Amino acid sequence: MNALSIVLVCMDNLEAVIKTHRSLQGLNYPTAEIIVIDSSRDQRIESYISEYLEQEYIKYFWQSPQGVYAAMNLGIKKSKNNSYVWFLNPGDVLISPVTVFKIMEELAKKDLEWGFAQARNAYPNQANIYPSTAVEVSQKKISKGELAISHQAIFAKKSALVKNGYFDQKLKIASDIEMTLKLAKSQAIMISEVVVEIDQNGISSLYPLKTIFETAFVNRRLGLWGMGYSNFRVLNNLAVLFYGQTKFFFVKRLRRR
């Protein structure tokens, strides 16, 4: 059975860390380890995790704040050499331990570099499940938005992440998107079951403009978007964002009356 390294990157968000850790305590995967990368300004997360350090399944590392992707890269380096790595954000919740076993069994059976299951948004958007259906996996489908894969539902071999150059630490939002596109060059398996519920306070949700521009940048860098198509997608996404925020503003104003 392949090892599973669950990487949890955190900073000053103890309550969210506790929420995710508690959901993982029901996993019972025999070779799983949780690697906590902490860049907090205080010791509250370290104090919480220290209660579990005597148990072999959890490891704690403090890293000076260098960005989320630097922390994710440290998580890769600290994971077991033969493991599949699964990245979660604090606040994310494991929904189905059975699905974890299924995807790990399929990855071992077919000896693939990566695979993924479905993710869903947290309340009140739990109806948003992605990918909604199983489709052919390709860079083209992902880059065009025809296949939405959450990085929190991806299980990737450590060796594949290293081979693809780790996460680009110069990016602030879209390095996980770029890694998914790189992984998509090789065959993947998909389990059509929800494995994780995604916290809605992630960086991409907080910085939509940066997400739009960095996504365009990584697609151009990988040669998936030409300049003309890239400009079209940026303008289209900006229009959608502006419409959504304007609608939210007026609905909020109307409700106050």
C-alpha positions in Angstrom: 0.0 0.0 0.0 1.4 3.4 -1.0 2.1 6.0 1.6 -0.1 9.0 1.8 1.3 12.4 2.9 -1.4 15.0 3.8 0.1 18.5 3.8 -1.7 21.2 5.8 -0.3 24.7 5.3 -1.4 27.2 8.0 -0.9 30.6 9.4 -2.7 32.2 12.3 -5.9 30.1 11.7 -6.0 27.7 14.7 -9.8 27.1 14.5 -9.6 26.1 10.9 -6.7 23.8 11.5 -8.6 22.1 14.3 -11.6 21.7 12.0 -9.5 20.0 9.3 -7.5 17.9 11.7 -10.5 16.5 13.5 -12.1 15.5 10.1 -8.9 13.6 9.3 -8.8 11.7 12.5 -11.5 9.4 11.1 -9.4 8.5 8.0 -7.6 5.4 9.5 -5.4 5.0 6.5 -2.6 2.8 7.8 0.3 4.6 6.0 -1.0 8.2 6.2 0.9 11.0 7.7 -0.2 14.6 8.3 2.5 17.2 7.7 1.7 20.6 9.2 3.7 23.6 7.8 3.1 26.5 10.1 4.0 30.2 9.5 2.1 31.7 12.3 3.1 34.7 14.3 2.2 33.0 17.6 2.5 29.4 19.0 -1.1 28.5 19.2 -1.1 26.0 16.3 2.2 24.6 17.5 0.8 24.1 21.0 -2.3 22.3 19.6 -0.3 20.0 17.3 2.2 19.2 20.1 -0.5 17.3 21.9 -0.4 14.8 19.0 3.3 14.6 18.1 3.9 11.4 20.1 1.7 9.8 17.5 3.7 8.9 14.4 1.1 10.0 12.0 1.7 13.8 12.4 4.7 16.0 11.9 5.1 19.7 12.6 7.4 22.2 10.9 7.6 26.0 11.4 8.7 28.1 8.4 9.1 31.9 8.3 6.4 33.4 6.2 7.4 33.1 2.5 4.1 32.5 0.9 1.7 29.5 0.6 3.7 27.8 -2.2 7.0 27.9 -0.4 5.2 26.1 2.5 3.7 23.6 0.1 7.1 22.9 -1.4 8.5 22.3 2.1 5.6 19.9 2.6 6.7 18.0 -0.5 10.3 17.8 0.7 9.2 16.6 4.2 6.9 13.9 2.8 7.9 10.2 2.5 9.8 9.4 -0.7 7.3 6.8 -2.0 4.2 8.8 -1.0 1.3 10.4 -2.8 0.9 13.9 -1.6 -2.5 15.4 -0.8 -2.7 19.2 0.0 -5.5 20.6 2.2 -6.2 24.1 3.4 -7.2 24.8 7.0 -10.9 24.7 7.1 -11.3 22.0 4.5 -13.1 18.9 5.7 -12.7 15.3 4.7 -16.1 14.0 3.6 -15.4 10.4 2.6 -12.6 8.3 4.0 -13.8 5.5 1.8 -13.1 7.6 -1.3 -9.5 8.1 -0.1 -9.0 4.4 0.0 -10.6 4.0 -3.4 -8.4 6.5 -5.1 -5.2 5.2 -3.5 -6.1 1.7 -4.5 -6.7 2.7 -8.1 -3.5 4.7 -8.2 -1.5 1.7 -6.9 -3.2 -0.7 -9.3 -2.5 1.4 -12.4 0.8 2.9 -11.1 -0.2 6.4 -12.1 1.4 9.7 -11.1 -1.8 11.3 -10.1 -5.5 11.1 -9.7 -8.4 13.1 -8.2 -11.9 12.9 -6.8 -14.6 15.5 -6.6 -14.8 18.4 -4.2 -17.7 20.5 -3.1 -17.9 24.0 -1.7 -18.8 24.6 2.0 -22.2 25.8 3.2 -24.2 27.5 1.8 -22.8 26.5 -1.6 -22.7 22.7 -1.1 -24.5 22.1 -4.4 -21.3 23.3 -6.2 -19.5 20.0 -6.9 -16.5 19.8 -9.3 -15.8 18.2 -11.5 -19.5 17.5 -11.9 -19.1 14.6 -14.2 -16.2 12.3 -15.2 -14.7 13.5 -18.5 -11.5 12.9 -20.4 -8.6 14.6 -18.6 -6.4 16.9 -20.7 -4.5 20.1 -20.5 -6.8 21.6 -23.1 -10.0 20.9 -21.2 -8.6 22.2 -17.9 -7.2 25.4 -19.5 -10.5 26.1 -21.2 -12.4 25.7 -18.0 -14.3 22.6 -19.3 -12.8 20.5 -16.4 -12.5 22.1 -13.0 -10.3 20.2 -10.6 -9.7 21.4 -7.0 -6.1 20.9 -5.8 -7.6 19.7 -2.5 -9.0 16.7 -4.4 -5.8 15.8 -6.1 -3.5 13.0 -5.0 0.0 13.2 -6.7 3.1 11.2 -6.4 5.9 13.1 -4.7 8.2 12.2 -7.6 5.8 13.8 -10.1 5.7 17.0 -8.1 9.4 17.1 -8.0 9.8 16.2 -11.6 7.4 19.1 -12.5 9.6 21.6 -10.7 7.7 22.0 -7.4 5.3 25.0 -7.1 6.5 28.4 -8.5 7.0 30.5 -5.4 6.9 33.7 -7.4 3.2 33.2 -8.0 0.7 34.1 -5.3 -2.5 32.5 -6.5 -2.2 30.2 -9.6 0.8 28.0 -9.0 -1.5 25.1 -8.0 -3.3 25.7 -11.3 0.0 25.5 -13.2 0.9 22.3 -11.4 -2.4 20.7 -12.3 -1.9 21.6 -15.9 1.6 20.0 -15.8 0.3 16.9 -14.2 -2.4 16.7 -16.9 0.3 15.8 -19.4 0.2 12.3 -17.9 -2.7 9.8 -17.4 -4.9 10.3 -14.4 -7.8 8.5 -12.7 -10.9 10.1 -11.4 -13.2 8.8 -8.6 -16.7 10.3 -9.1 -17.3 10.8 -5.4 -16.9 13.8 -3.1 -13.8 13.5 -1.0 -13.5 17.0 0.5 -15.5 20.0 1.4 -13.7 23.2 0.5 -13.5 26.2 2.8 -14.5 29.3 1.0 -11.9 31.6 2.5 -9.0 30.6 0.3 -6.6 33.1 -1.3 -8.2 32.8 -4.7 -11.6 33.8 -3.2 -10.0 36.8 -1.5 -8.0 38.1 -4.5 -10.1 37.5 -7.6 -8.3 40.0 -9.8 -4.9 38.4 -9.1 -6.4 35.0 -9.8 -7.6 36.1 -13.2 -4.3 37.6 -14.3 -2.1 34.8 -12.9 -4.3 32.2 -14.5 -3.8 33.8 -17.8 0.0 34.1 -17.2 0.5 30.4 -16.4 -1.6 29.3 -19.4 0.5 31.5 -21.7 3.7 30.3 -20.1 2.7 26.7 -20.8 1.8 27.5 -24.4 -1.9 26.7 -23.9 -3.2 30.2 -24.6 -2.1 32.6 -27.3 -2.0 36.3 -26.6 -5.3 37.0 -28.3 -7.2 34.2 -26.5 -5.6 35.2 -23.3 -6.7 38.8 -23.6 -10.3 37.6 -24.4 -10.4 35.3 -21.3 -9.1 38.1 -19.1 -11.6 40.6 -20.3 -14.4 38.0 -20.1 -13.6 37.1 -16.6 -13.3 40.7 -15.5 -16.7 41.3 -16.9 -18.2 38.4 -15.1 -16.5 39.5 -11.9 -17.7 43.1 -12.3 -21.3 41.9 -13.0 -21.3 39.6 -10.0 -20.0 42.3 -7.6 -22.4 44.9 -8.9 -25.3 42.5 -8.6 -24.2 41.7 -5.0 -23.9 45.4 -4.2 -27.4 46.3 -5.4 -29.1 43.3 -3.8 -27.5 44.2 -0.5 -28.7 47.8 -0.8 -32.2 46.7 -1.6 -32.3 44.4 1.4 -31.5 47.3 3.7 -34.5 49.2 2.6 
